Amino acid sequence: MTAVAKMLVKIVDALPEEKAREVVDFARYLQYQSGDLEWERIIDSPHSRPKLDAFAEAALREGVAEPLDHGKL
């Protein structure tokens, strides 16, 4: 376990249950957000993606899709 993880465990252990859950929820939010930042980095990259470009162009040529009809499932 890293020093930061040990510090976090000490803090969470010292908090009331409700506050400890808030810390965990915030940590999950930060974890989720870091994934978003990685996707933004990939999307903003100047490298070409010919397969993705071709897929997007084909999807746009198909036009607007019909909304999902749950009654037909």
KEVEXGU-99070 format. One record per residue: x, y, z of N, C-alpha, C, O, CB in turn; residue in three letters. Coordinates in steps of 0.05 Angstrom, whole numbers, padded with zeros to 5 digits, always signed. Glycine has a CB too. Layout:
# residues N
XYZXYZXYZXYZXYZALA
...
END
This chain:
# residues 73
+00017-00023+00000+00000+00000+00000+00018+00025+00000+00038+00026+00014-00019+00000+00024MET
+00011+00044-00016+00027+00069-00018+00023+00086+00007+00004+00082+00022+00020+00084-00043THR
+00040+00106+00010+00038+00124+00032+00012+00140+00031-00001+00146+00051+00062+00144+00033ALA
+00005+00148+00007-00020+00163+00003-00044+00146+00011-00063+00155+00024-00023+00173-00026VAL
-00044+00120+00002-00066+00102+00009-00068+00099+00039-00090+00098+00050-00062+00075-00005ALA
-00045+00096+00052-00045+00093+00082-00056+00118+00095-00072+00116+00114-00017+00087+00092LYS
-00049+00141+00085-00059+00166+00096-00089+00168+00092-00104+00176+00110-00045+00190+00083MET
-00099+00160+00069-00127+00161+00064-00143+00141+00082-00164+00148+00092-00133+00154+00034LEU
-00132+00118+00086-00145+00098+00104-00147+00110+00132-00168+00107+00145-00129+00072+00104VAL
-00126+00122+00142-00126+00134+00168-00148+00156+00170-00163+00157+00190-00099+00147+00175LYS
-00150+00172+00150-00170+00194+00150-00198+00182+00150-00215+00190+00166-00166+00212+00126ILE
-00203+00163+00132-00229+00151+00130-00237+00136+00156-00260+00138+00164-00230+00131+00106VAL
-00218+00122+00168-00223+00108+00193-00231+00127+00216-00246+00120+00234-00199+00092+00201ASP
-00221+00152+00215-00226+00171+00236-00253+00186+00232-00263+00199+00250-00204+00192+00237ALA
-00265+00183+00209-00290+00197+00203-00315+00181+00211-00313+00156+00212-00291+00204+00173LEU
-00337+00194+00216-00362+00180+00220-00369+00166+00193-00361+00175+00172-00385+00199+00229PRO
-00385+00145+00195-00392+00129+00171-00402+00146+00148-00394+00142+00125-00413+00108+00179GLU
-00420+00164+00154-00432+00180+00132-00411+00197+00118-00411+00198+00093-00454+00199+00144GLU
-00393+00209+00133-00372+00225+00121-00352+00208+00106-00341+00216+00086-00357+00242+00143LYS
-00346+00184+00117-00328+00166+00103-00339+00158+00076-00324+00156+00057-00323+00141+00121ALA
-00365+00153+00075-00378+00147+00049-00376+00170+00029-00373+00166+00005-00408+00139+00054ARG
-00378+00195+00039-00375+00218+00022-00347+00219+00010-00343+00226-00013-00381+00244+00037GLU
-00327+00212+00027-00299+00212+00017-00296+00191-00005-00283+00196-00026-00279+00206+00040VAL
-00308+00167-00001-00306+00146-00021-00321+00154-00046-00310+00150-00068-00319+00120-00010VAL
-00344+00167-00044-00358+00176-00067-00342+00197-00083-00341+00196-00108-00385+00189-00059ASP
-00329+00215-00069-00312+00235-00082-00288+00221-00096-00281+00229-00118-00302+00256-00062PHE
-00276+00202-00083-00254+00187-00095-00263+00173-00121-00248+00173-00141-00242+00167-00075ALA
-00287+00162-00120-00298+00149-00144-00302+00169-00167-00297+00164-00190-00324+00135-00138ARG
-00312+00193-00159-00316+00215-00178-00289+00222-00191-00287+00225-00216-00328+00239-00165TYR
-00268+00225-00175-00242+00232-00186-00231+00210-00204-00219+00215-00225-00222+00236-00163LEU
-00236+00185-00196-00228+00162-00213-00242+00163-00240-00230+00159-00261-00233+00135-00199GLN
-00268+00168-00239-00284+00169-00264-00274+00192-00281-00272+00189-00306-00314+00173-00257TYR
-00269+00215-00269-00261+00239-00283-00234+00234-00297-00229+00244-00319-00259+00263-00264GLN
-00216+00219-00284-00190+00214-00297-00193+00199-00322-00177+00202-00341-00171+00200-00277SER
-00213+00181-00324-00218+00167-00349-00228+00186-00370-00221+00182-00394-00239+00145-00344GLY
-00244+00205-00363-00254+00225-00382-00230+00241-00393-00230+00247-00417-00274+00244-00368ASP
-00212+00249-00376-00189+00264-00385-00172+00249-00405-00161+00260-00424-00171+00272-00361LEU
-00170+00223-00401-00155+00206-00420-00169+00205-00447-00156+00208-00468-00152+00177-00409GLU
-00196+00203-00447-00211+00203-00473-00208+00230-00486-00205+00231-00511-00240+00197-00468TRP
-00209+00252-00471-00205+00279-00483-00178+00281-00496-00175+00293-00517-00209+00301-00462GLU
-00157+00270-00483-00130+00271-00494-00129+00255-00520-00117+00264-00540-00110+00259-00474ARG
-00142+00232-00521-00143+00216-00545-00158+00230-00568-00148+00231-00591-00156+00188-00540ILE
-00181+00242-00561-00197+00255-00581-00183+00280-00592-00184+00285-00616-00224+00263-00570ILE
-00169+00294-00575-00155+00319-00583-00129+00314-00598-00116+00332-00608-00149+00336-00559ASP
-00120+00289-00599-00095+00282-00612-00096+00288-00642-00116+00283-00655-00088+00252-00607SER
-00074+00299-00653-00074+00306-00681-00070+00282-00700-00072+00285-00724-00052+00326-00686PRO
-00065+00258-00688-00061+00234-00705-00086+00227-00720-00108+00230-00709-00051+00211-00687HIS
-00083+00218-00744-00106+00210-00760-00116+00182-00751-00101+00166-00742-00100+00210-00790SER
-00142+00178-00755-00154+00152-00748-00172+00144-00772-00196+00149-00771-00171+00154-00721ARG
-00160+00133-00793-00175+00128-00817-00199+00109-00813-00220+00114-00825-00157+00115-00838PRO
-00196+00089-00796-00219+00070-00792-00242+00084-00778-00265+00081-00785-00210+00046-00776LYS
-00235+00101-00758-00256+00115-00743-00269+00136-00761-00293+00139-00761-00244+00129-00718LEU
-00253+00150-00778-00264+00169-00796-00283+00156-00816-00304+00167-00821-00241+00184-00811ASP
-00275+00133-00827-00292+00119-00846-00318+00110-00832-00339+00111-00844-00277+00094-00857ALA
-00316+00100-00808-00340+00091-00793-00359+00115-00789-00383+00112-00793-00332+00079-00766PHE
-00348+00138-00780-00365+00162-00775-00378+00171-00801-00402+00178-00801-00348+00184-00763ALA
-00363+00171-00823-00375+00180-00849-00397+00161-00857-00418+00170-00867-00353+00181-00870GLU
-00393+00135-00854-00414+00116-00861-00439+00119-00844-00461+00118-00854-00403+00087-00859ALA
-00435+00124-00818-00457+00128-00800-00473+00153-00807-00497+00153-00807-00448+00130-00771ALA
-00459+00174-00814-00472+00199-00822-00488+00196-00848-00509+00208-00852-00452+00222-00825LEU
-00477+00180-00867-00492+00175-00892-00518+00160-00887-00537+00163-00903-00474+00159-00911ARG
-00519+00143-00866-00543+00128-00860-00566+00146-00851-00589+00139-00854-00538+00107-00839GLU
-00560+00169-00841-00581+00188-00832-00588+00182-00803-00575+00168-00789-00605+00186-00850GLY
-00611+00195-00795-00620+00193-00768-00634+00166-00763-00650+00158-00780-00640+00217-00761VAL
-00628+00153-00742-00639+00127-00735-00667+00131-00722-00672+00152-00710-00621+00112-00716ALA
-00683+00111-00724-00709+00112-00710-00705+00108-00680-00687+00094-00672-00728+00090-00722GLU
-00721+00121-00664-00719+00117-00635-00726+00088-00628-00742+00075-00642-00738+00136-00619PRO
-00714+00077-00607-00718+00050-00599-00747+00046-00589-00757+00061-00572-00698+00042-00577LEU
-00761+00027-00600-00788+00020-00592-00787-00003-00573-00783-00026-00582-00807+00014-00617ASP
-00791+00002-00547-00789-00019-00527-00810-00040-00531-00807-00063-00522-00791-00007-00499HIS
-00833-00033-00544-00854-00052-00549-00847-00074-00569-00859-00095-00569-00879-00038-00558GLY
-00827-00068-00585-00818-00088-00606-00796-00106-00596-00788-00125-00610-00809-00073-00631LYS
-00787-00102-00572-00765-00119-00562-00775-00146-00554-00759-00163-00545-00752-00106-00538LEU
END
